[in-house]
Amino acid sequence: MFRSMLVRSSASAKQAAIRRSFSSGSVPERKVAILGAAGGIGQPLALLMKLNPLVSSLSLYDIANTPGVAADVGHINTRSEVVGYMGDDNLAKALEGADLVIIPAGVPRKPGMTRDDLFNINAGIVKNLCTAIAKYCPHALINMISNPVNSTVPIAAEIFKKAGMYDEKKLFGVTTLDVVRARTFYAGKANVPVAEVNVPVIGGHAGVTILPLFSQATPQANLSSDILTALTKRTQDGGTEVVEAKAGKGSATLSMAYAGALFADACLKGLNGVPDVIECSYVQSTITELPFFASKVRLGKNGVEEVLDLGPLSDFEKEGLEALKPELKSSIEKGVKFANQ
């Protein structure tokens, strides 16, 4: 079920055949740790990773309630063994031997909160978790979900540098939810099956820093500039749309868990040597003057194998790219400053 759900429809028949051949019997042992596993994103993400046949060991960590989540998810009859770890004293055990660490830890957005309002709480949590990762599983791939991603990824990089363990190929900001939203919203307006849609999303992971490249969307549809502008705005404001719809009762947790599971699956496929795994992610980058930037990335055995060029942009997208740079630069600098103070 999970494999068919996650295999990208844009893959060639050959690639699809390769991916289908990856049954639990033929893939390596892979330990995945989820930090913040008892939270609003963490619980559905734990469920989705339990359904992934590429995972052999699922380690669930949080400051509270993880034994219950682990017991619940652990009853599901799929390949991975599940262990729950609770509290600082057990963080080392949760991390040791991990191939992939997914971090949805932190507090969610509430109505009226910007991602920057989350900064001081979540930045401190990320700093502590990354200090532990550098010590106990320094070679793992890191999937950062904790917001504000534009700042938490630079924080993680600085913490790993201080520990002498930074590998820019292994640190990813998960921007997949922006791609998921762009695909869904585009398919609705273009009147095409959503499973066939792909839309690259570049920049960052907050507000105007999110730039969907609808000019590169497949399949192409002849949409007016007004519709493309509205689709761009809706993609940028997707998180706010959910926060407001939940009316103070939460943020985008279920769709974020799905997006996180999609990206984690791509990372595991890359680690296992599946060819041509390409996803958008917020990584250390030289394709713009900014040190971190989200764009299409080829994933492989070392994490980032290649950061792909942005490709041709429409005039609207070129304007959007220049408009997002000051805010993204500021968020990156804020993260670096926090990590070093």
N, C-alpha and C positions, 0 to 999 in steps of 0.2 A: 504494500500500500504506500509506504513512505517513499520507496524508490520511484514508483510510477508518478507520484505527486511531485517529486523534486527534479526528475530528469527534465532538462531544458528541451522544450520542443524544437528549438532552433538548432539543436545538435544534429550533425549528419547521421545517416543511418548507421554508418560504421562506428561512430562515437557512441551512439545509443546502444549498439550491440556490445561494445566493450563495457559500458557502464552496467548493462543488465547482467553481464557475466560475473560481476562482483557480488557473488553470494557470500553469506557469512563463512562458508567453508574455505574460501580462497583468498580472503583478505587478512591483512596483519591484525594483531591485537592492538587496539587503540583505546587509551584511557582518555576520557573527556571529563573535565571538572567544571562544574557550574558554581560560581561564587555569587551568592544571593539567590540560592535555589528555592527558598521558601517564600519569595516575594511574588508580586503580581505578574511579572514577566517570568521569573525563575520557575514557577510551578508549571505553567503550560510549556515552557521551554524544556524542562526536565521530561515531561511527557513525550514531547516530539523527539527528543534525543533518545529516549528509551525505544522508540519505534524505528530508529535508524540502525540497519543491520551492520553498518560499518563500525559501530561502537561496541567494544567488548566489555569495557568497565566504565560505569557512570558514577562519578563522585559528586555528591550534592553537599554543598557547604553553605551555611548561613549562621547568623548569631543566635537564632532561635528557630524552633519548629522543624528543623531538618529531619529528625528521626521519623516523624510522621509522614512527611512527604516521601521519604525514601521507602518506608514500609508500603505506602500506597502504590507508588510507581513500580516498586520492586515486584509486585504481584503480577505484573503484565508479562505474558509468555513470549518474550523476545530475547534475543541473544545476550544482551548486556547484564552483568551483575551490578547491582546498585548498592551503594553504601552512603549513609547520611552522616555528616560530620557537623558538630555544633560548637561554636565558641572558638575564641582565639587559640586555646590550647590544642585544638584538633586541626588547625589550618594546615600545618605541615603534612599531616597524614593525608589530608584531602588532595594536596597538590603533588606529592611525590609520585614520580613516574608518569605524570600527565603529558600527553601529546598535544592536547588542545585545552586551553582554559578560556571559558566564556564568562564575561563579567557583566551581569545585569544588576549588580548590587547598588544600593543607594535608595534615595527617596524619589517618588514619582512627582510629576508636575501636578499642581492643583490649579483650579480656575484663577486666572489673574497672574499666575506665576510665569515668568519667562524662564528659559533654560539657564540664564545667568543667575536667577534667584536660587537655583539649585546648587550653584557652584560651590559655596563654602562647605556644605555638608558632603556632597558627593566627591569633591576633590580630595578631601581628607580620607574618605573611605578608599578611594582608588589608590592614593599614595601608600596607605598601609598594606593593601592587598598586593600591589606590585612589588613592594619591598620583600614580601614573603615569596612571591613568584620567582624573583631574582635569586633567592636563596635555595628554594626547594625544587623548582622545575625550570631552570633558566633557559632551556632549549625548546620549551613548548611554544606553539603558536598561541597568540593572545587575540581574542575577539572582544573588543571593547564596546559594550552597549551602554554603560553608565553615562548619563548626560551631565553636563554638555560635552558631547563627543569631540567637538572642535577644540576643547581644552583638555579633556581627560586623556586623549591620546598623547599630546605633547607632555603632559605630566608623567605618564607612564614611561615615555622615552627618556626623560630626565632621570627618573628613579633608576631605570636600568643602566643608564650611563654611569651614574654614581656608584653602582654596584659592579661596574666593569663587565656587565652582561648584556649590553644593548646590541641587538641585531635587528636592523630596520626592516629586514625581510620577514620578520616574525610578528610584527605588531600591526594590527588592523583595527580601524574604526569601522563598526558595522553600520553602513548606510543603506543596507538592503531594503529597509522599509520604505525609503524614498523611491526606490526602483519599483517595489511592489505596488505602491500607491500610483505612481506614474503609469504603470501598465494598466491598472484597473481603470483609472480615470480616462486614459486615452482610448481604451477598448470601448468604453461606453459612448464616447463621442464619435469615434470612427466607425462604430457598428461592426466591429470585427471580433472573432472569438479571442477572449483574453489569454487563453493558453498559447496562442500564436504570437503574442505581442512581446516585443522587447524594446525598452527605452533606456539608454544610458543616462545616468544622473551624476553630475560632477559637482565639485566645489567643496561643500561642507555638509553639516547635518543639523542646521537650524535656520529657519526663516529664509531670508533672501540669499543665504549662502548655499541653499539647495537649488541647483540649476538643472532641470531635466532637459535633455537635448531631443526635443520632439522632431527636429529636422532629421534626426538619424533613426527615428522610430521605425520599426518593422512590424507588420506590413505598412507601407506608406499609405497615408490617406490625405486627401486634399482638404485640409481643415483651414478655416479662415484665421487671419491673424488675431481676431478678437477671441476666438475659441482657444487658440494656442496660448494667448496671454492668460485667459481664465484657467486653463489647465495647469499652467505654470504656477499661478497663485494658489490654486487648490492643493497642489503637491507641496508647496512651501508651507501651507497652513494646515496640512493634514493632521498634525498632532494636536493643534488647537481645536480643530473640528471635533476630535474624539473627546478631548478634555471637557469641552462645553456640552457635548451630547451626554456625557456621563454625569454632568451636573454636580461636580464636587465629589463623585464617588470613585474617581480613578482617572487613569490616562490610557494611552494606547498600549495595552499589555498583551492582548491575544494576537493582534496583527504583528506586534514587535517580536513576540515569541516565534511566530511563523517565519518572519524574515530572518531572525537569528538562527533558526534551525536550517533554513535554506543556505545561509552563508557558511555555517559550520559544516554542513554536508559538502559544500564545494571545497572547503579547506581540507577535509578528510580525503576527498577524492584526489586532490592535488598531492597530499602526502603519500597516498597509495600509488601514485604514478599514472593516474588516469590523464590522458592527454587533452590539451585544449580546454581547460577549465578556466573560463573567463567570467569575472564578476566585478562590479563596481565596489570600491572600498576606499576609505580615507587612510592614506598611508604616507610615509615619508616619500617625497617626490621632488623631481627637478623639472617637471613639465610646465610649471609656472615659476614665478620668483618666490612663491610661498614655500616654506619647508615641509608643510603637510597639505595634501590636497586629495580629494576624492575623484577617481576616474576609473576607467576599466583597467583591471589588473589580471595578468595571467598567473594562475596559482600552480604550484608544483611541490616537489619534495622538500624544498627549502622555505616554503611559504610563498613570498612574492618572487616569481621568476622574471617578470617583466611588467613595468608600468607602461601601458599603451598610450599613444598620442591621443589628443582630444578629437582629432578628425575635423572635418569641415563644419563650421558653425554658421548659423544664420545671423543676420545683422542683429536681430532681437537677442539672440544668445550671446553674441559678442558684447553687447551692452550689459547684459546680465552678468557676464564673467567679470567685466571691469567693476561693476557695481558691488559685487560680493567681496572683492579682494580686501578692502579696508576692514570690514567687519571680521572676516576670517583671520586676517593678520592680527587684529586686536585680541581675538579669542586664543590664538596660538601663544601670543606673548603673555597673556594672562596666565595660561597654564604653566609656561616655563618659569615665570616669576614665582608662582605658588610653590612649584616643586623645589625651587632653589632658596626659598626664604627660611 
